[in-house]
């Protein structure tokens, strides 16, 4: 388990991060980060009969930049429907990222969103 000081809008937060992350652990880190950053976001929890195939796990917005996040474990696979949804979202002007590693997510966030 590693500990990081993460800067969000000039404020420092401490976050502990493991080496190989499960989807649940990645989701917890990302949602905690988004909440601390002050991002508006919604965790999409769809399962069952009328679930829309391919919709990402998190939809959100930060400083008028709208994004979708697909949360995976370190070695999780992206289904065809998920990939198609993200590419269509990109064509409509949305930012998107597949989160497998929190360090890489932070680099993407700082480059694309902040």
C-alpha positions as CSV (number, residue, x, y, z in Angstrom):
1,X,0.0,0.0,0.0
2,X,1.4,3.4,-1.1
3,X,0.4,6.8,0.2
4,X,0.1,9.8,-2.0
5,X,-0.4,13.5,-1.5
6,X,-2.9,14.4,-4.2
7,X,-3.4,18.1,-5.1
8,X,-6.9,19.2,-6.1
9,X,-7.5,22.9,-6.8
10,X,-4.5,23.9,-4.6
11,X,-5.5,21.6,-1.7
12,X,-3.5,18.6,-0.6
13,X,-5.2,15.3,0.2
14,X,-3.7,12.0,1.4
15,X,-4.8,8.8,-0.3
16,X,-3.5,5.3,0.1
17,X,-3.2,3.2,-3.0
18,X,-2.4,-0.5,-3.4
19,X,-0.3,-2.1,-6.2
20,X,-2.9,-4.3,-7.9
21,X,-6.4,-2.8,-7.5
22,X,-9.8,-4.5,-7.7
23,X,-12.6,-2.7,-9.5
24,X,-14.3,-2.0,-6.1
25,X,-11.0,-0.4,-4.8
26,X,-10.5,1.7,-7.9
27,X,-14.2,2.9,-7.8
28,X,-13.8,3.9,-4.1
29,X,-10.6,5.9,-4.8
30,X,-12.0,7.6,-7.9
31,X,-15.3,8.6,-6.2
32,X,-13.5,9.9,-3.1
33,X,-11.2,11.9,-5.4
34,X,-14.0,13.3,-7.4
35,X,-15.9,14.3,-4.2
36,X,-12.8,16.0,-2.8
37,X,-12.2,17.8,-6.1
38,X,-15.8,19.2,-6.0
39,X,-16.8,17.4,-9.3
40,X,-20.4,16.8,-10.0
41,X,-20.7,13.1,-10.7
42,X,-23.1,10.2,-10.7
43,X,-22.3,6.6,-10.2
44,X,-24.4,4.7,-12.7
45,X,-25.6,1.4,-11.1
46,X,-27.5,-0.4,-13.8
47,X,-28.2,-4.1,-13.8
48,X,-31.0,-6.3,-14.8
49,X,-33.7,-6.5,-17.5
50,X,-33.7,-2.9,-18.8
51,X,-30.1,-2.0,-18.2
52,X,-28.5,0.0,-21.0
53,X,-25.5,-2.1,-22.3
54,X,-22.2,-0.3,-22.4
55,X,-23.0,2.7,-20.2
56,X,-19.9,3.7,-18.2
57,X,-19.7,3.5,-14.4
58,X,-19.4,7.2,-13.7
59,X,-20.8,10.2,-15.5
60,X,-19.7,13.7,-14.4
61,X,-18.7,17.2,-15.0
62,X,-15.9,19.4,-13.6
63,X,-15.4,23.1,-14.6
64,X,-17.8,22.5,-17.6
65,X,-15.8,19.6,-18.9
66,X,-18.1,16.5,-19.1
67,X,-16.7,13.1,-18.7
68,X,-17.4,9.4,-18.5
69,X,-15.3,6.9,-16.5
70,X,-15.3,3.2,-16.9
71,X,-13.8,1.6,-13.8
72,X,-12.0,-1.7,-14.1
73,X,-9.6,-3.8,-12.0
74,X,-5.9,-3.7,-12.9
75,X,-6.5,-6.5,-15.5
76,X,-10.2,-5.9,-16.3
77,X,-11.5,-6.2,-19.8
78,X,-13.6,-3.6,-21.7
79,X,-16.7,-5.2,-23.3
80,X,-17.5,-4.3,-26.9
81,X,-20.6,-2.4,-25.9
82,X,-18.6,-0.3,-23.4
83,X,-15.9,0.6,-26.1
84,X,-18.6,1.6,-28.6
85,X,-20.4,3.8,-26.0
86,X,-17.1,5.6,-25.1
87,X,-16.2,6.2,-28.7
88,X,-19.7,7.6,-29.5
89,X,-19.4,9.8,-26.4
90,X,-16.0,11.1,-27.7
91,X,-17.6,11.9,-31.0
92,X,-20.2,14.0,-29.2
93,X,-17.4,16.0,-27.4
94,X,-17.3,14.1,-24.0
95,X,-14.0,13.2,-22.3
96,X,-13.7,9.6,-21.2
97,X,-11.2,7.3,-19.5
98,X,-10.9,3.7,-18.5
99,X,-9.6,3.6,-15.0
100,X,-7.4,0.6,-14.2
101,X,-4.7,2.5,-12.3
102,X,-5.2,5.5,-10.0
103,X,-1.8,7.1,-10.9
104,X,-2.6,7.0,-14.6
105,X,-6.1,8.3,-13.9
106,X,-4.6,11.3,-12.1
107,X,-2.3,12.1,-15.0
108,X,-5.3,11.9,-17.4
109,X,-7.4,14.1,-15.0
110,X,-4.7,16.8,-14.8
111,X,-4.1,16.8,-18.5
112,X,-7.7,16.6,-19.8
113,X,-10.0,17.9,-17.1
114,X,-8.2,20.5,-15.0
